[in-house]
Amino acid sequence: MASRLPVAPLLGALIHLTRYQPDAEDAEAALLASLGELLQEPLRVTAEAEALRLDDERVSLKVPGATLLDEQMLLHGVGTFSLPANVGAPDLLRLVAVLAAFPGSYDSLQAIRTALGESAERIALTAAGAEQEVFRLSGRSRFTTGSHRTVQDEELDIQRADADAIGTEAEQLTEEATGLPEDMAIPIRPTLGAIVAQGRGALNEKNWNGVLDAALQLIEAENEAPSERTGRTYRLELKRLLDQEPLEHIARLANGERSQEVIAVLARFGAQGTEMLVELLTNSPDLSERRSYYTAITQMRSGAEAIFGRLDHPLWYVVRNAAELCGEMEIEDAVPALGRQIQHSDERARKAIAGALARIGTPLALQWLRKMLNDAEPLVRRQAVQSLSAGPARLFSSSIAELLERESDPDVQREALLALGRSGSVEAIAALAHWSAPASDRVGKHPLPLRLLAIRGLAQAGPAAAAALSALTRDPGAEVRAAASGALAALRL
């Protein structure tokens, strides 16, 4: 196979383009076409402290573009990524967008996989080892990946004299950069005044992408600042640039191609940034928008109160959206607020609340959920049992069994039987055996569909249900015997 060394500079160029020239569509298409010719076979890319590796081929960091690719991988804690043969352009662009994100965008490898979305099913990632460090210049890391103070942490009375230090320190950085080989020289960053002027100009024109660009430059400058004092000045200017209204407009860009960059900015605002996204999510009637804002919120690290605080909102869809988010994020602190809404006037809100309580699954959440099993609407009752995972279902077995005794809706019955199967407790297996049993003096005649669902539940319960399934292999009904035999055989595999 011919050398695929050109992959490194091409990927590096694509990362640079994604970060700094997102509108350069022609250049992007040309790079993707060139990469497509080189990626017809699977490829593993490994980032190391002193080199980059394409499969087993070593690529010097002096190769243009290789340094940026290596840096961005290690900066985000990615040791390797593996591309399938003929990787699609959407997957490649998603990977590049993730790698191009600014420092602090992700706090774990799982957060990166979440950001990859469906592409994570095709692109394998492994974490960087502890011995792997971000590329260094003059003994000082160009990037820091530790925790950052948010702008709320800063004192608002920082003296403007702090900004004067930037000029001297920038000159020092320039001297260091000019001492590097030509192909490794780093570009000189615009001055603080130039960045702020760019941001203010974009604000005046209501060019929110331009404001985002300026904010990202401030963040990157802070990451590379040679002292805490300088970094603090950049953080203060970021807060001055993005007050309430601009920050809200920036948050709206999370529903778009620049979502990861938006998250990097909003994360610097802590709970306030999360609040912005929650406000947009809970008030959005559009499903696609809600998904975008939800994905962004799950990557934020603060502000849970902003989410469950919406549960008391007068609009039903705001309550629904907030409840769904509480469930997806399993916010235990939201349980009391969810419990206060179990009798909400709108069944769609109650359905979301039932699902959230079931997903959270703590003892207190299950206490409230038990009351929702008496809801007048079958959709609510079904959601209450459908969303139970194995652990909470075990704690809830008796309540599910009681529900089945009085339930007449077939969809609720189905989900209840399957929930008992996920439970797998002794009590659940006894209830499933009862519902799968043939008619007798002790057991009334259960419809065949329910009996077959109960057998399916016994199969989910595992080896503990083998005795009950074995008894059903002698049932008078051929369909029951076949279902029981199949389930028993599956248990023995």
N, C-alpha and C positions, 0 to 999 in steps of 0.2 A: 504494500500500500504506500502511495506517495505521502510525503511528509504533510502533515496538516498544521504546520507551524503558523501559516497565515491566519488560522482561526483566532489566535490570541490577539493580534492587532485589530482584527475585524471586530471582535467582541468588545475590545477596549474602546474602539471608535464608536460603536453602537451605544455603549454606556455613556460616553461623553456626549453624544448627540441627544440621548434621552434626557440627560440632566440639563444641558445648557441650550439645546436647540430643538425643543420638542416639536416645532412646526416644520422642520426640514424634512418633509415627506419624501422628496426625490432622493436625497442622500440616504435616508433610511431604507428605501426600496432597493437602492443599489447595494448597500451593505448586506441586506437580507438575501439578495440574489447571489452574491458572492459566497456567503455562508452556506446557502443551500447546496451549492456545488461541492462544498467541502464536508458536509455533514450527512452524507448518504449512508454512512456506517455509524454505529453507536460510538460515543466519545465520552471519556471520563476526564474531567478537568480538576486538577488538584492544586491548591494554593499552598506554597511553602514560604518560609521566611526569606529564603535566598533565591528562589526560582519558582517558576510555574511549570506544571507538567500536563501535557496532553497525552492521555494514556501513559505510556512509559517514556515519552519523548520530553526531554528537559528543554525548557524555553527560558533563556536569560531575561532577567527583568530589565535589561538594557534595550530589549526589543520594544519599539514604540507600541503603546497600548497594553503591553503585558503587565506593566507596573500597576496601571489603573485597575485592570481586572483582578490582579492578585490582591491589591489593597482592599478593594471593595468586598471581595469574598471574606478576607480575614477580619475586616472591620465589622462585618455582620456575623462573624462566628461560623462561617461556612468553610469547611475543609475541602470538600469535594462536591461536585454536582455531575450527574451522569445524564447525558442526552440520548434518547433513542435514535435509531436510524431514521433518516428523513424527518427529523423533528419539524413540526409545523411552525410557520411564522408566528401565529398567535401565542404558542407556548414559548417560543424564543423571546418574543417581545415582553411577555409577562415576566420571564426570568430576568431579562435585562432591566426592566423597570424596578424589580425588587432589588437587584444588586446595585442599581444606581441611586437608591434611596440614601438620604443623608444620615449621618451618625445619629443614633438614638431612635431610629424608626422602629426597631424591633428589639424586644428584650429576651428572645429565646428562638431556638431553631423552629419550634412549633409555631411561633408567630410568623416566621418567614413562610412556612408551609401554608398557613392560613392565607397569607397575602398572595401566594401563588394560585389559590383557588383550585379549579379543576386541573390546571397544569401540574399540580403536585402529584397527580396520579401517574404522570408520565416522566417527570423529572425527579430523580432521586437525589436527596441531599444527605450529607453527613456533617457532623459538627467538626470544627477545627480543634486540634489537640491543644492541650494546655501549653505545650512547648512552642506553638506557632504564634508569632507576634506580628502585629501590623508593621508594615515596611517603615523604616526609620530614616530620617535625614538628620545629619549632624548630631546624632545621639539623642534626638528628641522625636517622639512619635508625632507624625503629622495629624493624627486623629486620636481622640480619646473615646472609648466606648463605655465608660462607666456612667453612673447616674448623673443627671444634670439637675441643677436647681431650676425651678420654674420661675417665671417672671414675677409671680406673686411673692416669691421669697425675697425679692430684692427690696432694699430700702429706697424709697422714692427721693430721698434727699442726697443722693450721690452727687458729689461736687463735679461740675463740668470740667474741672481741672484734670479729672481722670482721663478724659479723652485726649488731652495733650500728650499723654504717654504713648499713644498709639503711633504717632509719627516716628518717634525714636525707635520703637520696637519693630515697626514695619521696615525701617531702614536696615535694621540688623538682619531681618529675614531676607531682605533683598540681597545683602552682601553674601549670605549663606547660599542663596539660590544661584548667584552668578558664579560661585566657585564650583558648581556641578558641571559634569559633562553636558554638552549641548543637548543631547537627546534625552537627558534626565532633568533638565531645568524645569522648574515649576513656574506657572504663570503668576505674575504679580497681581495680587488682589486689589480691586479698587479701594480707595480710602473710605473711611467711615462716612465722611461727608458726602462722597460721591454715591455711596449706597443709599444713604438717607435721602439725598436729593432725588435719586431714581424712584425710591418708594413714594415720596411725596408727590412727584409728578404723576405717577401712576394713580395715586389716590385722587388727585384733582380730575383726572380723565375717567375715573371709575373703571380703570383697567385692572381688574382683580387678578388676572394672571400676572400682570406686571408687578402688582403688590406682592403676590406670592413669591415671585422671583427675588425681589428685594429682601423679603423675610428670610428666604433660604440662604441668601448670601450672608445675612447677619448671623444666622445660626452656624453656618460653616466657618465664618470668621471667628466666632466664639470658640468653636471646637479646636481651631488652630492657634488660638491666642497664646502668646508666650507667657502670660501671667494671669492670675486670677483677677487682678484689677482691670486688665484690658478686657477680659471676657465679661466681667460684670458690666462694663460700659456698653458692650454690644447687646447684652440682655436688656438693659434699660432702654436702649434705642428701639429694640424690638417691641417692647411694651408701648412705647410712645407712638410707634408706627401703627400698631394694631390695637386700637381701642375697640369699643363694643361693636360698632357698625362694620368696620372693615373685617373684624374677626368673623362676624357672621357670614359675610360674603365669601371669605376664604373657606369657611366650613362648607358652604354649598358646593365648592369645587370637589369635595369628597365624592360627589356623584359624577364622576368623570375619570378621564385618563390620568389625572394627576393626584389620585387619591392618596398614594403613599407619601407624596411630598406634603400634602395637606396634613396628614397625620403627624408627620415630623414637626410641623409648626404648632399644631394644636396641642401636642404633648408637652410643649414648653409652657403652656398656660394651665396645666394641671386640671383641676376640677372645672374650671371655667371653660376649657376646651371641650371637655366631655359634655358639659351642659349645653354648649352650642349644638353639638351633634344630636343629643337627645331631643332637644327642642325641634330640630328639623325632622328627626325620625318620627316622633310621636304626632306631629302635625301634618305629615305627608300622607295624602290619600293614594299616592302612586306606589305600587308594589316594588317596581324596579328601584326607585329612589330609596325606599325603606331598606332594601337589601344593601344598597351601597352605604348608607349611613350606619346600618347595623354592623357591617363588616368593619367599618372604621372604629366604631365604639369598642368592639371586642379587642382592638389593638391598643386602646388607651389604658392607662394604668391607674386612673383615679376617677372619682366622681360618681360612684354607685348611687349616692343619694339623689343625684340629678335624675336618675332613671326611675326609681320607685317613688320619687316625689310626685311624678305625673299620675299616679294611680288615683288621686283624688280629683282629677281634672273633670270639669262638667261635660266635656265632649266624649261620647262613647268610644270613638275610634282612637282617641289619645290614650284612654285607659287600656284599650285592647293592645295597642302598639307597645305601651310600657310594660304590660303584663307579659307579652310574648318575649320581650327582651329580658325581663327578670328571669323567666324560665330558661331561656337559652343560655344565659350567663350564670344560672343557678345562684342567684343573689339571696343568700339566707336572710340577710337583714331586711329583705323586702316582705317577708312572710306576714308580719302584723298588718302592713298596709294592704297586702293582697287579701288577707282575711276580712278586713273591713269592707271589701267590695264583693263578697260572695253573693250578695243579693242585689247586685247592680241591675238597673232596670232593663238593660239591653242584653239579650242572650249572647250576642257575639262577644261582648266584653266578658261575660261570665264564662264562656267557653275558653277564652284565653287565660283567664284567672285559674280555672280548673287545671288546664295544661301546665301552667307555671307552678302551681302548688305540687302537682304530681312530679314534675321534673326536679324540683328542689328536694322533695322527698324527706325532709327532716321530720322528727316526731311532731313538732308543732305544725308544720305544713300539712301533715296527714290528718291532724285533728280538724283543721278547717276543711280539708278535702272530703272527709267523711260526711260532713254536713251537705256538701254539694252532690252527693249521691242521691239526695232526695229532690234535686232540682226538677222543676216541672218540664224542662226541655230535654228530650233524649240526646240532642247534640252535646249538651253540657255533661250529662252523665257519661256518655261514651268517651268524651275527651278526658274525663277524670280517671278512667281506668286505662285508656289507650296509651297515655303518656307515662305510665308507671314503668320504671326499669326494675330489674330483678330485686335489688336490695329493698327499696320502698315497698314493692309488691309483697315481699315476705312479711313485712310489718302490717300489711293491709289485708292479709288473706281472709280473715274472718269477716271484714266489712264487704269484701267482694262476694264472698259466699252468701251473705245475707242479701246483698243486692240481687243476686241471681234468683233467689226465692220469690221475689216480688216483681222482677222485671219482665215486661212483655215485649219491649222493642227488640227485634232480632239483631240489629246492629250493636246495641248495647250488650246483649247476651254474648254475642261473638267476641267482643273485645274483653268482656269480663272473663270468659273461659280462657282466652289466650293470656290474660294477665295472671291468672292462677297458674298457668303453665310456666310463665317466667318466674313466678314466685318459687315453685318447687318445694315449698314447705310441706310438712306432714299434713297439716290442715288443708292446704291447697290440693294435695293429691287425693285426700279423702273426698273433697268436694267434686273433683273431676271424675273420680270413680263413680260417685253417685249419679252424675249427669251422663255418664257413658253407659250406665248399667241398663240391661233390658227390663221390660215391665215385669213387675212382681207384686206380691202383696205389700211389700215394704216400699217399693219404688214405683211411682207412677210412670206412665208411658211418656218418655221424652221423644220429641220429633227426631227423626233420623239425622237431619243436618246438625242439630245440637249435639247428638251423640258423637258424630264424627268430629265436630269441633273439640269436644271434650277429649277425644282420643288424641287429637293433635296437641292439645294442651299437655296431656300425659307424656307425649313424646318429648316436648320441650322441657318437662320437669326432670328428665334424665334417668339414670339407673334406679333411683329410688322408686320410680313408678313401674318398674319391670313386672312386679307381681300383679298389679292391676291390669296391665296390658296382656299378660299371659292368660289371665282369666277370660279376657275378651276374645282371645283367639278361638274359643269354643262357643262363641255366641251363635244363636240360630240364624242371625242375619249375615248373608254373604259379604255385604259391603263392610259391615262392622268387623268381621273376621279378617278381611283383607287389609283394612286400615290398621288394625291392631297388630297383625303379623308384620306388616311393613315397618311400623314404628318400633316394634321389638327388635327386628333385624337391624335397624339403624342404630339402636342402642348398643348392639353387640359388636359393631364395627370397631 
